Amino acid sequence: MNTFLLGMEDELVIVKETATGQYKVDTRLEGTHPVDLAQNPAYPEVLYCATYGNGLWKSEDNGDHWKAIGQMNAYHEATLGKGITSAYMTAVAINPHNPEILYVGTEPSAIYFSKDGGQTFTEFKEVQHLPSQPFWKFPARPYTNHVQDLMPSSKDSQTLNVAIEFGAFINTTDGGETWNDRPFFSPKDIHEMVTHSSEPGKLFAVCGDGLALEGHSFAESDNDGMSWQYSSKGLDKHPYLYSIAINPEDASDLLVGAAQNAFAAHYQDEKKEYPRATIYRRNQDGSWSECAQGLPYAGTYMNQIEADSTHPGAFYALNNHGLFHLIDNRWHQLELHWKDKYLDQHPTFLKILNG
């Protein structure tokens, strides 16, 4: 039976499947704006949740209880330099080769790591001296930028791949001692990356680059981002990609969340023409076909997508209308108690707990 964690704008929604096929819905972290979540592969009950403006949180019981971690210091203590300076977390990830290592990205763009499960944090300060750093600008708020995604390599424990919104793909191959900045032909607007255990060093990325460069919506790398290829045939009507999920048993089976542009993906206009978002699936020849039967289109913010690792080939999608399950290439909405306020909220992540 699955447990789904849904990131909504004002709370974390926990959906538990019961033995009778019903769903029990609870909420946690109310008022915190959860934006990303990571599960410890060695201790599946341990979760980390990044929130925008309310810091980093840790649960040791599958999300039932949470405690804030990562602060610089208590108000009455001297600064020890072992915490995260920004409360605006934007990404969190765990090193699959060494689950004690936790990575956190923030706004403004900074990357931190912890080697003790989140008790203390150290910044990768070399990131602030990269040549591209002065040019990082988030289009919606050009006075700032943030770490959009963190993706540890599937090949080794020393490589960490990072997407900066907006302006750069960067990575380290030596545990953070040195960093590679904007490898040749790399995307500048990666929104999410995934890896696959069957193809060590392989990276798949969904991008906003397709809006400016035709054919640059979907990118992949065979060597942890040091070189890139693009394959976006079929995405012409919806070149703006934001989310991605991969079949754990088949690295060629990918789904991506797509929209006509960023406005259609994230905003609602006065005429109610936007938002409008859809989903595409990759074909065997590398092209893409829309896979949206059963999903609402008009009035839908960008779908968050996740594969179910316990049921290979099973995919789920989250949007402001609810949670959907892909069965025989058609989406079916789960019967949940869906609050009216969620209809106006932009979902930030969908995670299916393992273990």
HELIX and SHEET records of a PDB file:
HELIX    1   1 LYS A  125  HIS A  129  5                                   5    
HELIX    2   2 GLN A  133  PHE A  135  5                                   3    
HELIX    3   3 ASP A  209  LEU A  211  5                                   3    
HELIX    4   4 ALA A  262  HIS A  266  1                                   5    
HELIX    5   5 ASP A  340  ASP A  344  5                                   5    
SHEET    1   A 4 TYR A  23  ARG A  28  0                                        
SHEET    2   A 4 LEU A  12  GLU A  17 -1                                        
SHEET    3   A 4 THR A   3  GLY A   7 -1                                        
SHEET    4   A 4 PHE A 349  ILE A 352 -1                                        
SHEET    1   B 4 PRO A  34  GLN A  39  0                                        
SHEET    2   B 4 LEU A  47  THR A  51 -1                                        
SHEET    3   B 4 LEU A  56  SER A  59 -1                                        
SHEET    4   B 4 LYS A  67  ILE A  69 -1                                        
SHEET    1   C 4 MET A  89  ILE A  94  0                                        
SHEET    2   C 4 LEU A 102  THR A 106 -1                                        
SHEET    3   C 4 ALA A 110  SER A 114 -1                                        
SHEET    4   C 4 THR A 122  GLU A 123 -1                                        
SHEET    1   D 4 HIS A 146  PRO A 152  0                                        
SHEET    2   D 4 LEU A 160  GLU A 165 -1                                        
SHEET    3   D 4 ALA A 168  THR A 172 -1                                        
SHEET    4   D 4 ASN A 180  ASP A 181 -1                                        
SHEET    1   E 4 ILE A 190  VAL A 194  0                                        
SHEET    2   E 4 LEU A 203  CYS A 207 -1                                        
SHEET    3   E 4 PHE A 218  SER A 221 -1                                        
SHEET    4   E 4 GLN A 229  TYR A 230 -1                                        
SHEET    1   F 4 TYR A 240  ASN A 247  0                                        
SHEET    2   F 4 ASP A 250  ALA A 259 -1                                        
SHEET    3   F 4 ALA A 277  ARG A 282 -1                                        
SHEET    4   F 4 TRP A 288  GLU A 290 -1                                        
SHEET    1   G 4 GLN A 304  ALA A 307  0                                        
SHEET    2   G 4 PHE A 315  ASN A 319 -1                                        
SHEET    3   G 4 GLY A 322  ILE A 327 -1                                        
SHEET    4   G 4 ARG A 330  GLN A 333 -1                                        
END                                                                             
